[in-house]
Amino acid sequence: MARKVYKVTFERDEDGWWVATATDLPGCRTQGRSIAEARERIREAMALCDVPESAELEEEIRRS
């Protein structure tokens, strides 16, 4: 059975923070000062939605 891949987008807000959104999980978003921090925090947020920490992420980084 194939593992589910979760799509996560990263984009900067007007204050310079990186906002991470798990597009497959409604309402699952967080932010961080760097992409690495936002990545760590989105994993924590996804865990609250019962997504295993080992889940594969497909990342899209949107630079404006």
N, CA, C and O atoms as a DFTB+ gen file, in Angstrom:
256 C
 N C O
     1  1       0.846      -1.185       0.000
     2  2       0.000       0.000       0.000
     3  2       0.893       1.250       0.000
     4  3       1.854       1.330       0.764
     5  1       0.575       2.197      -0.840
     6  2       1.360       3.434      -0.942
     7  2       1.074       4.345       0.249
     8  3      -0.057       4.459       0.722
     9  1       2.142       4.986       0.711
    10  2       1.983       5.943       1.809
    11  2       1.385       7.224       1.277
    12  3       1.661       7.628       0.148
    13  1       0.564       7.863       2.093
    14  2      -0.024       9.141       1.709
    15  2       1.053      10.220       1.761
    16  3       1.855      10.268       2.695
    17  1       1.062      11.066       0.769
    18  2       1.972      12.198       0.714
    19  2       1.143      13.452       0.986
    20  3       0.107      13.670       0.358
    21  1       1.606      14.267       1.920
    22  2       0.891      15.488       2.291
    23  2       1.564      16.694       1.660
    24  3       2.779      16.864       1.766
    25  1       0.768      17.532       1.000
    26  2       1.303      18.735       0.373
    27  2       1.328      19.861       1.396
    28  3       0.337      20.121       2.077
    29  1       2.479      20.527       1.493
    30  2       2.654      21.661       2.402
    31  2       3.204      22.830       1.596
    32  3       4.180      22.683       0.861
    33  1       2.575      23.986       1.736
    34  2       3.078      25.182       1.065
    35  2       3.680      26.117       2.106
    36  3       3.194      26.213       3.233
    37  1       4.736      26.796       1.712
    38  2       5.405      27.785       2.550
    39  2       5.397      29.103       1.781
    40  3       5.819      29.160       0.626
    41  1       4.919      30.152       2.424
    42  2       4.968      31.472       1.804
    43  2       5.145      32.538       2.867
    44  3       4.686      32.385       3.999
    45  1       5.811      33.616       2.496
    46  2       6.063      34.707       3.442
    47  2       4.824      35.572       3.601
    48  3       4.107      35.844       2.638
    49  1       4.586      36.004       4.846
    50  2       3.509      36.963       5.068
    51  2       4.085      38.376       5.034
    52  3       5.284      38.554       4.824
    53  1       3.249      39.361       5.236
    54  2       3.679      40.761       5.131
    55  2       4.674      41.168       6.215
    56  3       5.355      42.183       6.073
    57  1       4.769      40.397       7.286
    58  2       5.708      40.695       8.372
    59  2       7.014      39.914       8.255
    60  3       7.885      40.030       9.118
    61  1       7.156      39.115       7.187
    62  2       8.390      38.374       6.973
    63  2       8.407      36.968       7.560
    64  3       9.405      36.263       7.411
    65  1       7.341      36.540       8.217
    66  2       7.249      35.184       8.758
    67  2       6.927      34.220       7.624
    68  3       6.277      34.595       6.648
    69  1       7.381      32.982       7.756
    70  2       7.021      31.930       6.812
    71  2       5.777      31.222       7.329
    72  3       5.772      30.708       8.448
    73  1       4.725      31.193       6.522
    74  2       3.471      30.526       6.877
    75  2       3.444      29.176       6.174
    76  3       3.595      29.098       4.954
    77  1       3.253      28.123       6.945
    78  2       3.187      26.758       6.413
    79  2       1.745      26.278       6.491
    80  3       1.102      26.377       7.536
    81  1       1.245      25.757       5.375
    82  2      -0.131      25.261       5.310
    83  2      -0.130      23.840       4.767
    84  3       0.408      23.577       3.692
    85  1      -0.736      22.925       5.520
    86  2      -0.920      21.550       5.052
    87  2      -2.228      21.548       4.274
    88  3      -3.306      21.509       4.867
    89  1      -2.137      21.590       2.953
    90  2      -3.327      21.804       2.125
    91  2      -4.334      20.663       2.196
    92  3      -5.514      20.871       1.912
    93  1      -3.898      19.467       2.566
    94  2      -4.810      18.319       2.665
    95  2      -5.550      18.264       4.003
    96  3      -6.445      17.439       4.189
    97  1      -5.172      19.144       4.931
    98  2      -5.755      19.133       6.276
    99  2      -6.363      20.506       6.563
   100  3      -5.643      21.421       6.964
   101  1      -7.662      20.667       6.367
   102  2      -8.293      21.972       6.556
   103  2      -7.958      22.596       7.914
   104  3      -8.092      21.964       8.961
   105  1      -7.520      23.847       7.860
   106  2      -7.212      24.582       9.086
   107  2      -5.852      24.287       9.684
   108  3      -5.512      24.839      10.730
   109  1      -5.068      23.436       9.051
   110  2      -3.755      23.070       9.592
   111  2      -2.704      23.998       9.011
   112  3      -2.226      23.799       7.895
   113  1      -2.350      25.020       9.790
   114  2      -1.331      25.977       9.369
   115  2      -0.602      26.516      10.585
   116  3      -1.113      26.487      11.705
   117  1       0.591      27.001      10.341
   118  2       1.415      27.544      11.407
   119  2       2.421      28.486      10.767
   120  3       2.362      28.738       9.564
   121  1       3.338      29.003      11.561
   122  2       4.333      29.920      11.018
   123  2       5.645      29.782      11.751
   124  3       5.718      29.186      12.825
   125  1       6.687      30.346      11.153
   126  2       8.009      30.353      11.765
   127  2       8.845      31.458      11.161
   128  3       8.543      31.949      10.074
   129  1       9.901      31.853      11.865
   130  2      10.792      32.901      11.360
   131  2      11.615      32.426      10.164
   132  3      12.049      33.237       9.346
   133  1      11.827      31.121      10.065
   134  2      12.559      30.537       8.935
   135  2      11.734      29.382       8.384
   136  3      10.785      28.922       9.018
   137  1      12.111      28.919       7.189
   138  2      11.422      27.762       6.623
   139  2      11.635      26.548       7.516
   140  3      10.711      25.761       7.724
   141  1      12.840      26.392       8.044
   142  2      13.131      25.246       8.918
   143  2      12.236      25.266      10.157
   144  3      11.712      24.228      10.562
   145  1      12.062      26.432      10.753
   146  2      11.201      26.532      11.929
   147  2       9.742      26.264      11.557
   148  3       9.034      25.575      12.292
   149  1       9.289      26.801      10.424
   150  2       7.917      26.551       9.979
   151  2       7.708      25.069       9.669
   152  3       6.640      24.521       9.945
   153  1       8.725      24.419       9.096
   154  2       8.650      22.988       8.786
   155  2       8.489      22.172      10.078
   156  3       7.674      21.252      10.142
   157  1       9.260      22.515      11.083
   158  2       9.167      21.817      12.376
   159  2       7.779      22.011      12.988
   160  3       7.174      21.068      13.499
   161  1       7.300      23.218      12.927
   162  2       5.988      23.523      13.526
   163  2       4.834      22.888      12.759
   164  3       3.848      22.477      13.372
   165  1       4.933      22.797      11.425
   166  2       3.835      22.164      10.682
   167  2       3.784      20.680      10.992
   168  3       2.702      20.093      11.014
   169  1       4.936      20.060      11.232
   170  2       4.938      18.646      11.655
   171  2       4.198      18.492      12.985
   172  3       3.429      17.549      13.169
   173  1       4.437      19.428      13.912
   174  2       3.743      19.396      15.210
   175  2       2.240      19.573      15.020
   176  3       1.445      18.873      15.645
   177  1       1.851      20.514      14.153
   178  2       0.427      20.756      13.901
   179  2      -0.220      19.540      13.234
   180  3      -1.351      19.180      13.560
   181  1       0.491      18.917      12.312
   182  2      -0.045      17.736      11.637
   183  2      -0.196      16.572      12.601
   184  3      -1.116      15.767      12.455
   185  1       0.685      16.470      13.575
   186  2       0.582      15.405      14.580
   187  2      -0.717      15.529      15.370
   188  3      -1.292      14.526      15.791
   189  1      -1.175      16.761      15.568
   190  2      -2.453      16.973      16.262
   191  2      -3.631      16.477      15.430
   192  3      -4.720      16.246      15.957
   193  1      -3.406      16.316      14.131
   194  2      -4.431      15.787      13.215
   195  2      -4.209      14.295      12.962
   196  3      -4.725      13.742      11.992
   197  1      -3.440      13.651      13.838
   198  2      -3.141      12.212      13.766
   199  2      -2.338      11.805      12.536
   200  3      -2.459      10.675      12.062
   201  1      -1.525      12.711      12.018
   202  2      -0.622      12.381      10.922
   203  2       0.705      11.949      11.548
   204  3       1.265      12.692      12.354
   205  1       1.218      10.775      11.200
   206  2       2.474      10.319      11.798
   207  2       3.645      11.229      11.435
   208  3       3.692      11.793      10.342
   209  1       4.577      11.360      12.356
   210  2       5.749      12.216      12.150
   211  2       6.570      11.772      10.940
   212  3       7.278      12.576      10.333
   213  1       6.473      10.508      10.601
   214  2       7.244       9.971       9.480
   215  2       6.559      10.195       8.126
   216  3       7.080       9.768       7.096
   217  1       5.407      10.854       8.119
   218  2       4.673      11.073       6.869
   219  2       5.532      11.854       5.876
   220  3       6.292      12.745       6.253
   221  1       5.396      11.504       4.621
   222  2       6.150      12.182       3.574
   223  2       5.470      13.501       3.210
   224  3       4.251      13.559       3.049
   225  1       6.273      14.559       3.083
   226  2       5.743      15.865       2.714
   227  2       6.199      16.229       1.310
   228  3       7.353      16.013       0.939
   229  1       5.280      16.780       0.541
   230  2       5.605      17.376      -0.748
   231  2       5.550      18.884      -0.520
   232  3       4.476      19.446      -0.307
   233  1       6.698      19.527      -0.566
   234  2       6.788      20.935      -0.210
   235  2       6.794      21.844      -1.434
   236  3       7.421      21.550      -2.452
   237  1       6.082      22.946      -1.304
   238  2       6.110      23.996      -2.315
   239  2       6.467      25.287      -1.594
   240  3       5.758      25.710      -0.681
   241  1       7.556      25.909      -2.001
   242  2       7.997      27.163      -1.391
   243  2       7.675      28.273      -2.366
   244  3       8.204      28.316      -3.477
   245  1       6.806      29.168      -1.940
   246  2       6.381      30.284      -2.781
   247  2       7.144      31.536      -2.353
   248  3       6.965      32.042      -1.245
   249  1       7.967      32.007      -3.222
   250  2       8.742      33.230      -2.949
   251  2       8.137      34.356      -3.769
   252  3       8.024      34.252      -4.990
   253  1       7.756      35.411      -3.109
   254  2       7.117      36.531      -3.827
   255  2       8.138      37.516      -4.306
   256  3       7.785      38.518      -4.928
